[in-house]
Amino acid sequence: MTNWAVLLRPIVTEKSTLLQERGKYVFHVAPNATKSQIKTAVEKAFNVGVVQVNTLASRGKVKRYGVRKTRTPDWKKAVVTLKDGDQIQLFERA
């Protein structure tokens, strides 16, 4: 799996912005990505050191459109803790 196949997109929310102050960054990752794959992908893509990776797999919600029930896709996010002094400029304010 390539680096960009593991990291799908950054998650920018109010909570993830507060985590950035503590050196933690949140990414939407591929559902079958492992913690070690996520760690190497972040290190190579952004040239930073990763201390810890926490993952959370979210199940899709059931939605109704009239009588039809559909389900949103399952997805996975990763909270990546960087070494002290490292930053990802993609997230920093201009």
N, CA, C and O atoms as a DFTB+ gen file, in Angstrom:
376 C
 N C O
     1  1       0.839      -1.173       0.000
     2  2       0.000       0.000       0.000
     3  2       0.886       1.237       0.000
     4  3       1.787       1.340       0.832
     5  1       0.656       2.177      -0.908
     6  2       1.467       3.382      -0.970
     7  2       1.058       4.366       0.115
     8  3       0.008       4.216       0.742
     9  1       1.894       5.369       0.330
    10  2       1.629       6.361       1.375
    11  2       0.309       7.077       1.153
    12  3      -0.451       7.299       2.096
    13  1       0.038       7.435      -0.084
    14  2      -1.182       8.202      -0.366
    15  2      -2.403       7.304      -0.443
    16  3      -3.527       7.805      -0.425
    17  1      -2.219       5.993      -0.527
    18  2      -3.356       5.077      -0.450
    19  2      -3.751       4.838       1.011
    20  3      -4.895       4.484       1.298
    21  1      -2.803       5.034       1.927
    22  2      -3.091       4.873       3.355
    23  2      -3.753       6.136       3.896
    24  3      -4.802       6.058       4.535
    25  1      -3.159       7.286       3.649
    26  2      -3.696       8.561       4.138
    27  2      -4.664       9.118       3.095
    28  3      -4.244       9.525       2.011
    29  1      -5.936       9.136       3.414
    30  2      -6.928       9.600       2.449
    31  2      -7.107      11.116       2.495
    32  3      -7.111      11.774       1.454
    33  1      -7.255      11.673       3.699
    34  2      -7.407      13.118       3.832
    35  2      -7.235      13.506       5.299
    36  3      -7.450      12.677       6.183
    37  1      -6.856      14.738       5.564
    38  2      -6.816      15.193       6.957
    39  2      -8.233      15.512       7.436
    40  3      -9.094      15.895       6.644
    41  1      -8.456      15.353       8.706
    42  2      -9.740      15.705       9.306
    43  2      -9.546      17.018      10.044
    44  3      -8.779      17.092      11.005
    45  1     -10.235      18.043       9.598
    46  2     -10.112      19.368      10.204
    47  2     -11.448      19.717      10.855
    48  3     -12.394      20.128      10.183
    49  1     -11.505      19.546      12.164
    50  2     -12.670      19.906      12.954
    51  2     -12.207      20.735      14.135
    52  3     -11.009      20.948      14.320
    53  1     -13.140      21.197      14.924
    54  2     -12.774      21.986      16.090
    55  2     -11.962      21.146      17.075
    56  3     -10.982      21.623      17.648
    57  1     -12.374      19.902      17.265
    58  2     -11.666      19.028      18.196
    59  2     -10.266      18.688      17.689
    60  3      -9.313      18.668      18.467
    61  1     -10.137      18.420      16.386
    62  2      -8.812      18.075      15.851
    63  2      -7.884      19.297      15.871
    64  3      -6.669      19.151      16.004
    65  1      -8.444      20.476      15.740
    66  2      -7.636      21.693      15.827
    67  2      -7.090      21.887      17.239
    68  3      -5.956      22.335      17.408
    69  1      -7.879      21.557      18.238
    70  2      -7.397      21.638      19.619
    71  2      -6.326      20.590      19.899
    72  3      -5.411      20.839      20.684
    73  1      -6.428      19.427      19.271
    74  2      -5.410      18.389      19.447
    75  2      -4.069      18.783      18.837
    76  3      -3.021      18.328      19.294
    77  1      -4.100      19.628      17.806
    78  2      -2.861      20.054      17.155
    79  2      -1.960      20.811      18.116
    80  3      -0.738      20.774      17.972
    81  1      -2.541      21.496      19.096
    82  2      -1.738      22.223      20.076
    83  2      -0.909      21.271      20.940
    84  3       0.108      21.672      21.506
    85  1      -1.345      20.007      21.041
    86  2      -0.610      19.006      21.802
    87  2       0.230      18.107      20.911
    88  3       0.765      17.100      21.374
    89  1       0.354      18.466      19.618
    90  2       1.183      17.693      18.702
    91  2       0.501      16.462      18.144
    92  3       1.174      15.520      17.726
    93  1      -0.846      16.451      18.129
    94  2      -1.599      15.320      17.608
    95  2      -2.366      15.759      16.370
    96  3      -2.994      16.817      16.359
    97  1      -2.308      14.937      15.327
    98  2      -2.959      15.256      14.061
    99  2      -3.881      14.108      13.671
   100  3      -3.560      12.941      13.899
   101  1      -5.022      14.438      13.086
   102  2      -6.057      13.452      12.792
   103  2      -6.188      13.278      11.282
   104  3      -6.266      14.256      10.539
   105  1      -6.212      12.008      10.831
   106  2      -6.326      11.683       9.416
   107  2      -7.438      10.669       9.191
   108  3      -7.686       9.805      10.031
   109  1      -8.098      10.784       8.058
   110  2      -9.002       9.743       7.575
   111  2      -8.120       8.777       6.801
   112  3      -7.458       9.175       5.842
   113  1      -8.104       7.502       7.210
   114  2      -7.190       6.528       6.612
   115  2      -7.983       5.387       5.979
   116  3      -9.187       5.250       6.195
   117  1      -7.286       4.580       5.202
   118  2      -7.907       3.422       4.560
   119  2      -8.378       2.439       5.634
   120  3      -7.695       2.252       6.641
   121  1      -9.534       1.811       5.428
   122  2     -10.077       0.917       6.465
   123  2      -9.195      -0.283       6.786
   124  3      -9.265      -0.812       7.896
   125  1      -8.374      -0.722       5.850
   126  2      -7.528      -1.892       6.099
   127  2      -6.088      -1.512       6.454
   128  3      -5.217      -2.381       6.477
   129  1      -5.826      -0.244       6.729
   130  2      -4.471       0.208       7.076
   131  2      -4.147      -0.151       8.528
   132  3      -4.990      -0.026       9.416
   133  1      -2.918      -0.595       8.747
   134  2      -2.471      -0.920      10.100
   135  2      -1.764       0.288      10.707
   136  3      -1.447       1.255      10.013
   137  1      -1.524       0.213      12.008
   138  2      -0.856       1.324      12.687
   139  2       0.556       1.534      12.154
   140  3       0.994       2.675      12.006
   141  1       1.267       0.461      11.866
   142  2       2.629       0.605      11.358
   143  2       2.626       1.210       9.952
   144  3       3.510       2.002       9.626
   145  1       1.653       0.852       9.119
   146  2       1.548       1.464       7.788
   147  2       1.228       2.952       7.890
   148  3       1.762       3.758       7.128
   149  1       0.361       3.314       8.825
   150  2       0.007       4.722       9.021
   151  2       1.230       5.501       9.501
   152  3       1.477       6.620       9.052
   153  1       1.987       4.906      10.411
   154  2       3.185       5.571      10.944
   155  2       4.197       5.844       9.837
   156  3       4.692       6.965       9.724
   157  1       4.512       4.844       9.022
   158  2       5.489       5.046       7.953
   159  2       4.963       6.006       6.892
   160  3       5.742       6.768       6.319
   161  1       3.674       5.990       6.620
   162  2       3.098       6.894       5.627
   163  2       3.212       8.344       6.072
   164  3       3.557       9.209       5.267
   165  1       2.928       8.625       7.337
   166  2       3.030      10.000       7.853
   167  2       4.486      10.442       7.895
   168  3       4.793      11.579       7.539
   169  1       5.386       9.562       8.324
   170  2       6.801       9.921       8.402
   171  2       7.373      10.238       7.028
   172  3       8.130      11.198       6.881
   173  1       7.023       9.444       6.019
   174  2       7.554       9.680       4.683
   175  2       6.871      10.848       3.981
   176  3       7.527      11.602       3.262
   177  1       5.582      11.007       4.176
   178  2       4.841      12.053       3.466
   179  2       5.174      13.447       3.993
   180  3       5.275      14.396       3.215
   181  1       5.345      13.576       5.313
   182  2       5.530      14.899       5.901
   183  2       6.906      15.105       6.519
   184  3       7.181      16.185       7.041
   185  1       7.780      14.101       6.476
   186  2       9.144      14.202       6.994
   187  2       9.158      14.602       8.470
   188  3       9.842      15.548       8.861
   189  1       8.396      13.873       9.278
   190  2       8.314      14.110      10.719
   191  2       8.512      12.793      11.441
   192  3       8.468      11.728      10.827
   193  1       8.730      12.865      12.744
   194  2       8.846      11.663      13.559
   195  2       7.540      11.368      14.275
   196  3       6.943      12.262      14.876
   197  1       7.096      10.133      14.216
   198  2       5.836       9.730      14.842
   199  2       6.143       8.936      16.105
   200  3       6.932       7.991      16.080
   201  1       5.508       9.329      17.212
   202  2       5.692       8.650      18.484
   203  2       4.625       7.574      18.668
   204  3       4.931       6.461      19.094
   205  1       3.369       7.905      18.345
   206  2       2.267       7.000      18.632
   207  2       1.165       7.167      17.599
   208  3       0.962       8.261      17.072
   209  1       0.451       6.077      17.308
   210  2      -0.694       6.104      16.407
   211  2      -1.865       5.431      17.109
   212  3      -1.762       4.277      17.524
   213  1      -2.970       6.140      17.242
   214  2      -4.207       5.581      17.784
   215  2      -5.230       5.547      16.658
   216  3      -5.359       6.519      15.913
   217  1      -5.956       4.447      16.523
   218  2      -6.934       4.327      15.450
   219  2      -8.326       4.108      16.021
   220  3      -8.499       3.611      17.134
   221  1      -9.317       4.500      15.217
   222  2     -10.711       4.338      15.585
   223  2     -11.490       3.974      14.338
   224  3     -11.496       4.727      13.364
   225  1     -12.143       2.830      14.362
   226  2     -12.956       2.395      13.227
   227  2     -14.409       2.720      13.527
   228  3     -14.964       2.248      14.520
   229  1     -15.031       3.530      12.665
   230  2     -16.419       3.932      12.850
   231  2     -17.306       3.173      11.874
   232  3     -16.997       3.073      10.687
   233  1     -18.387       2.651      12.374
   234  2     -19.338       1.964      11.515
   235  2     -20.238       2.991      10.860
   236  3     -20.526       4.038      11.438
   237  1     -20.680       2.685       9.647
   238  2     -21.565       3.584       8.930
   239  2     -22.943       3.632       9.561
   240  3     -23.387       2.670      10.187
   241  1     -23.618       4.766       9.391
   242  2     -24.948       4.938       9.956
   243  2     -26.006       4.453       8.973
   244  3     -25.810       4.478       7.758
   245  1     -27.121       4.016       9.521
   246  2     -28.248       3.611       8.688
   247  2     -29.095       4.849       8.415
   248  3     -29.515       5.538       9.345
   249  1     -29.344       5.127       7.140
   250  2     -30.148       6.278       6.730
   251  2     -31.402       5.773       6.044
   252  3     -31.402       4.703       5.436
   253  1     -32.468       6.546       6.145
   254  2     -33.711       6.177       5.487
   255  2     -34.073       7.229       4.456
   256  3     -33.992       8.429       4.715
   257  1     -34.467       6.768       3.306
   258  2     -34.995       7.616       2.249
   259  2     -36.365       7.052       1.892
   260  3     -36.479       6.204       1.007
   261  1     -37.400       7.520       2.575
   262  2     -38.715       6.938       2.407
   263  2     -38.744       5.565       3.046
   264  3     -38.447       5.420       4.232
   265  1     -39.103       4.553       2.262
   266  2     -39.123       3.191       2.797
   267  2     -37.789       2.494       2.608
   268  3     -37.560       1.432       3.187
   269  1     -36.910       3.068       1.812
   270  2     -35.618       2.448       1.526
   271  2     -34.605       2.786       2.619
   272  3     -34.452       3.944       3.008
   273  1     -33.918       1.754       3.103
   274  2     -32.854       1.950       4.083
   275  2     -31.515       1.759       3.389
   276  3     -31.311       0.772       2.682
   277  1     -30.617       2.692       3.589
   278  2     -29.260       2.568       3.069
   279  2     -28.291       2.782       4.223
   280  3     -28.681       3.194       5.316
   281  1     -27.036       2.498       3.959
   282  2     -26.028       2.612       4.999
   283  2     -24.848       3.397       4.463
   284  3     -24.363       3.126       3.364
   285  1     -24.377       4.383       5.245
   286  2     -23.184       5.116       4.860
   287  2     -21.978       4.199       5.051
   288  3     -22.032       3.282       5.870
   289  1     -20.898       4.426       4.315
   290  2     -19.761       3.504       4.400
   291  2     -19.050       3.572       5.755
   292  3     -19.045       4.605       6.424
   293  1     -18.452       2.440       6.137
   294  2     -17.590       2.396       7.316
   295  2     -16.316       3.183       7.002
   296  3     -15.885       3.243       5.851
   297  1     -15.722       3.780       8.026
   298  2     -14.492       4.529       7.807
   299  2     -13.612       4.430       9.046
   300  3     -14.058       4.030      10.121
   301  1     -12.356       4.803       8.864
   302  2     -11.371       4.679       9.935
   303  2     -10.590       5.977      10.049
   304  3     -10.225       6.581       9.041
   305  1     -10.335       6.402      11.278
   306  2      -9.499       7.584      11.473
   307  2      -8.343       7.239      12.377
   308  3      -8.410       6.306      13.176
   309  1      -7.276       8.011      12.238
   310  2      -6.077       7.791      13.027
   311  2      -5.649       9.108      13.666
   312  3      -5.621      10.151      13.012
   313  1      -5.317       9.045      14.947
   314  2      -4.762      10.188      15.666
   315  2      -3.273       9.913      15.811
   316  3      -2.869       8.964      16.483
   317  1      -2.458      10.755      15.173
   318  2      -1.012      10.553      15.117
   319  2      -0.341      11.562      16.035
   320  3      -0.537      12.768      15.893
   321  1       0.454      11.060      16.983
   322  2       1.213      11.917      17.893
   323  2       2.629      12.053      17.353
   324  3       3.310      11.058      17.102
   325  1       3.069      13.313      17.175
   326  2       4.401      13.583      16.631
   327  2       5.406      13.814      17.748
   328  3       5.033      14.096      18.887
   329  1       6.694      13.690      17.408
   330  2       7.764      13.994      18.357
   331  2       7.725      15.476      18.712
   332  3       7.202      16.290      17.950
   333  1       8.273      15.818      19.857
   334  2       8.310      17.216      20.295
   335  2       9.064      18.061      19.278
   336  3      10.149      17.687      18.834
   337  1       8.492      19.193      18.914
   338  2       9.125      20.106      17.970
   339  2       8.734      19.872      16.524
   340  3       8.964      20.746      15.688
   341  1       8.153      18.729      16.199
   342  2       7.726      18.459      14.821
   343  2       6.334      19.016      14.587
   344  3       5.485      19.003      15.478
   345  1       6.112      19.506      13.376
   346  2       4.811      20.034      12.976
   347  2       4.525      19.621      11.551
   348  3       5.439      19.357      10.770
   349  1       3.249      19.568      11.219
   350  2       2.841      19.365       9.841
   351  2       2.301      20.683       9.341
   352  3       1.280      21.163       9.833
   353  1       2.976      21.279       8.364
   354  2       2.628      22.618       7.906
   355  2       1.283      22.669       7.183
   356  3       0.698      23.744       7.048
   357  1       0.792      21.538       6.722
   358  2      -0.489      21.480       6.053
   359  2      -1.600      21.989       6.954
   360  3      -2.568      22.584       6.479
   361  1      -1.466      21.758       8.241
   362  2      -2.512      22.115       9.196
   363  2      -2.315      23.488       9.822
   364  3      -3.265      24.048      10.369
   365  1      -1.130      24.036       9.758
   366  2      -0.843      25.272      10.469
   367  2      -1.550      26.452       9.810
   368  3      -1.756      26.494       8.598
   369  1      -1.909      27.405      10.661
   370  2      -2.579      28.610      10.157
   371  2      -1.600      29.481       9.391
   372  3      -0.414      29.539       9.716
   373  1      -2.108      30.157       8.374
   374  2      -1.253      31.029       7.550
   375  2      -1.148      32.409       8.156
   376  3      -0.473      33.277       7.603
